[in-house]
Amino acid sequence: MERLKESPLESIDDMENVIRKAERSETVKLSSEAISKRHGALKDAARLQALVSIARNSAEKILMLQNSSNIEIVLQELCSYAPGLTSVRLNKSININNEVISRRKALLPAKDKMIASDNQHYAEIVRGRSIDLCCISGAERQYLSPLFSNKNSQAVRDSSLMTKTMVAIFKQINQREFNHLEGDLIEAFGIFGCELFKNTQEHALRDQHDRPYIEHVEGMIASWKDQSSETYKKDFMGHPRLSQYWNDNVLTSVDGTKKTLRCMEVSFFDTGPGLVGRAFGTSIDAASEKDALIKCIGKNFSTKSESGAGNGYPTILNQLSKVGGLIRIRSGNQCLFNCFDRDKHGFWTQEQSLEAAKQQQTQYLMNFDNWTNKSLGSTSGTVVSILVPLRKDSGQRTLL
């Protein structure tokens, strides 16, 4: 049997190549080390989405791994972090150097992590200034207490409780720098997280044909890192606005030898049919998908019947404008982003009428562009990633 060449998972482009292979139902072989790396929530969630695409498009649903000698260590690493854990759940078995391990056995090392997550013992699950929460279908602790008030899909924490979750996580991954975050931004994360998880529980558990998924995972990753130019800059070269954003926010070391983007990152993910698939089923053609995706993001658009729904994106976008943040959304065939210069925030208040000001604000907050000019494969699931450059001149009022 011909040995498959290992597919790299270092850059965003690498992950997009894997998604295209998965879309063509090609067998993709990976190393466990590549799956389990921690490069920050944005990149790690993109890797998770590539792994979801492999599983969703595979007839056999076997995760193929090579260059992995100690099976026990490999399984522990896979189950210690969201990308690997999600992949194990969505596949039926794991092939490690031609030894096949059942999903049930492969998931056993995740037990302690799930218990600690449910008990909100974040000190036990933080690794490399990164914390992830994974709601694993079929698990005894599927509805984790940081995200759900009760053990059912309709009990997503309200925005105030979700804000407390964000505060606890952000403090755990970097207590010293926590006070440099804007209080309104953290509250916006609570509103946004609440709405996103409600959406996933209503729409990401079934495919676009309304058939229930047996295997599914929803969750989030939060990280606090100094992203080096060597590993991150190339991911920001797909659009002039992206490269400008990188250049505007990168910091140079005192000796001039190292450039880094100092940032907090938060990614929300699911393994469902995608934002457009949730909202419109299969009725949207590829040419209209971008406009449909932007419509899903817009103010007051919601597939939920409850009042007040549909304000999650506008709330977080306004706060990202205030702090000079970035948002990236990968769903279906689309990867969109918007990024902000905090010095421009509020320019719309100079308009003479309230109506004109609102129009300018909406246009600015909804100015989404393509992350890359390359044609993208159709991915499974949705990932929404937020990046906030750390600034020591911002303050935060007490939240608790």
Stockholm file with secondary structure:
# STOCKHOLM 1.0

chainA/1-400         MERLKESPLESIDDMENVIRKAERSETVKLSSEAISKRHGALKDAARLQALVSIARNSAEKILMLQNSSNIEIVLQELCSYAPGLTSVRLNKSININNEVISRRKALLPAKDKMIASDNQHYAEIVRGRSIDLCCISGAERQYLSPLFSNKNSQAVRDSSLMTKTMVAIFKQINQREFNHLEGDLIEAFGIFGCELFKNTQEHALRDQHDRPYIEHVEGMIASWKDQSSETYKKDFMGHPRLSQYWNDNVLTSVDGTKKTLRCMEVSFFDTGPGLVGRAFGTSIDAASEKDALIKCIGKNFSTKSESGAGNGYPTILNQLSKVGGLIRIRSGNQCLFNCFDRDKHGFWTQEQSLEAAKQQQTQYLMNFDNWTNKSLGSTSGTVVSILVPLRKDSGQRTLL
#=GR chainA/1-400 SS CCCCCBCCCSSHHHHHHHHHHHHTTCCCEEEHHHHHCCCCHHHHHHHHHHHHHHHHHCSSCEEEEESCCCHHHHHHHHTTSHHHHHHHHHSSEEEETTEEEEHHHHTGGGHHHHHHHHTTCGGGTCCSSEEEEEEETTCTTCSCTTTBSSSSTTCBCCHHHHHHHHHHHHHHHCTTTGGGSCHHHHHHHHHHHHHHHHHHHHHSSBCTTSCBCSSCEEEEEEEEEEEEHHHHGGGGCSSHHHHHHHHHHCEECTTSSCEEEEEEEEEEEECSSCHHHHHHTTCCCGGGHHHHHHHHHSTTCCSCCSTTTTCHHHHHHHHHHHHTCEEEEEETTEEEEEECCGGGTTGGGGSSSHHHHHHHHHHHHTCCEESCSSCCCCCSSEEEEEEEECCTTCCCCCCC
#=GC SS_cons         CCCCCBCCCSSHHHHHHHHHHHHTTCCCEEEHHHHHCCCCHHHHHHHHHHHHHHHHHCSSCEEEEESCCCHHHHHHHHTTSHHHHHHHHHSSEEEETTEEEEHHHHTGGGHHHHHHHHTTCGGGTCCSSEEEEEEETTCTTCSCTTTBSSSSTTCBCCHHHHHHHHHHHHHHHCTTTGGGSCHHHHHHHHHHHHHHHHHHHHHSSBCTTSCBCSSCEEEEEEEEEEEEHHHHGGGGCSSHHHHHHHHHHCEECTTSSCEEEEEEEEEEEECSSCHHHHHHTTCCCGGGHHHHHHHHHSTTCCSCCSTTTTCHHHHHHHHHHHHTCEEEEEETTEEEEEECCGGGTTGGGGSSSHHHHHHHHHHHHTCCEESCSSCCCCCSSEEEEEEEECCTTCCCCCCC
//
